[in-house]
Amino acid sequence: MQVTISDAIKYIGVDDRDIDLFESQYVVPDGVTYNSYLILDEKTALMDTVDTRGMEEWEQKLKDALNGRNLDFLVISHLEPDHAGSIGRLLELYPDVVIVGNAKTFNMLPQFFNVALDDRSIEVREGDTLSLGTHTLHFYMAPMVHWPEVMVTYESSEKILFSADGFGKFGAMDAEDDEGWACEARRYYFNIVGRYGTSVQALLKKAAGLDIAMICPLHGPILKEDLGYYIGLYDTWSSYKPENSGVLIAYASIHGNTAKAAKKLGEMLREKGVEKVVVSDLAREDMAEVIEDAFRYDRMILAAASYDGGVFPCMQDFLHHLQSKAYQKRTVGILENGSWGPTAGRTMKAILESMKNVSIVEPLVTIKSTLKEENMADLEALADAIVDAGV
Ligand code: FEO
């Protein structure tokens, strides 16, 4: 797919539609892009390379775009191999290229590549600039907007922000986006960058001082219009505020009985007027999608079977993910199932209590093996407490 930036700035990124799991953990049914950009001015500058999985196609695009010219600079925004993987090949192709990075970039670079930089590097700091002719690059550090060495670059003549992983999205360039940009961008954000909300907030504050006409991320589409919408969503996500009013019911059921209770709770909530209720099976659905929903909505109910003196493993795994992604500022209800000595409830509660500003509503509902008439009053009480906690 042809992607146009401007006369002087060429998109030379690639689609990866064959990857089974991005970062060996995320399903990407519509693939993913590795974005790379070439600026042609008196000097030429490459903004990041691509994963080695797309290296051949990218190399050809780079040569075509350079059209016989030499490459003067490589700017490294991020050293993770999905972007920096082809640096080794680039150095073979253009042995005189000058690498632009920050102190952390150059500390980490030898861990990935055996390169003797000699005088072929420029170490930049916050606010430093590099003139290419009519284009000027301004560098801003964005530590932990995924990795510690991340920096973003603002090109002031065309008002373009090269935003590294920020504003990235799963999906190839030509992926059909029936649910809009936010759906796969949100799943990407919370699973990959979610832990680092404070760092993203710091970057947004820097970006607020720039006049930005276009955002060029390292994954997904180039953002050219209505930038306030995307920046607004990033502000919501990175401040851990719920994006929508609604309830996620995430269940971990061994033989289907806990699932029945979870679905019954879902029905009750809908009957009580909750407009958005999402019921998810942690054993079978994409965990990354459920994590996305946990952050998206203001309330969550966990329903799980007891197991080995704790909680059924897919719920343990889910809670571990939420913990590591800094889940916070939400209201949560708990339902446990146990055929003898139920342990799921206290296990889930203890994990939730380790998180920041998570309110656990009463009652903690216990069912024994199957949902029965005698459980209905407790279920109603939990549903009412969750309704009352709505914003
Ligand atoms: Fe897309 Fe953190 O690399």
Boltz pocket constraint, residues with backbone or C-beta under 6 A from the ligand:
constraints:
  - pocket:
      binder: B
      contacts: [[A, 78], [A, 80], [A, 82], [A, 83], [A, 145], [A, 146], [A, 147], [A, 165], [A, 218], [A, 219]]
      max_distance: 6.0
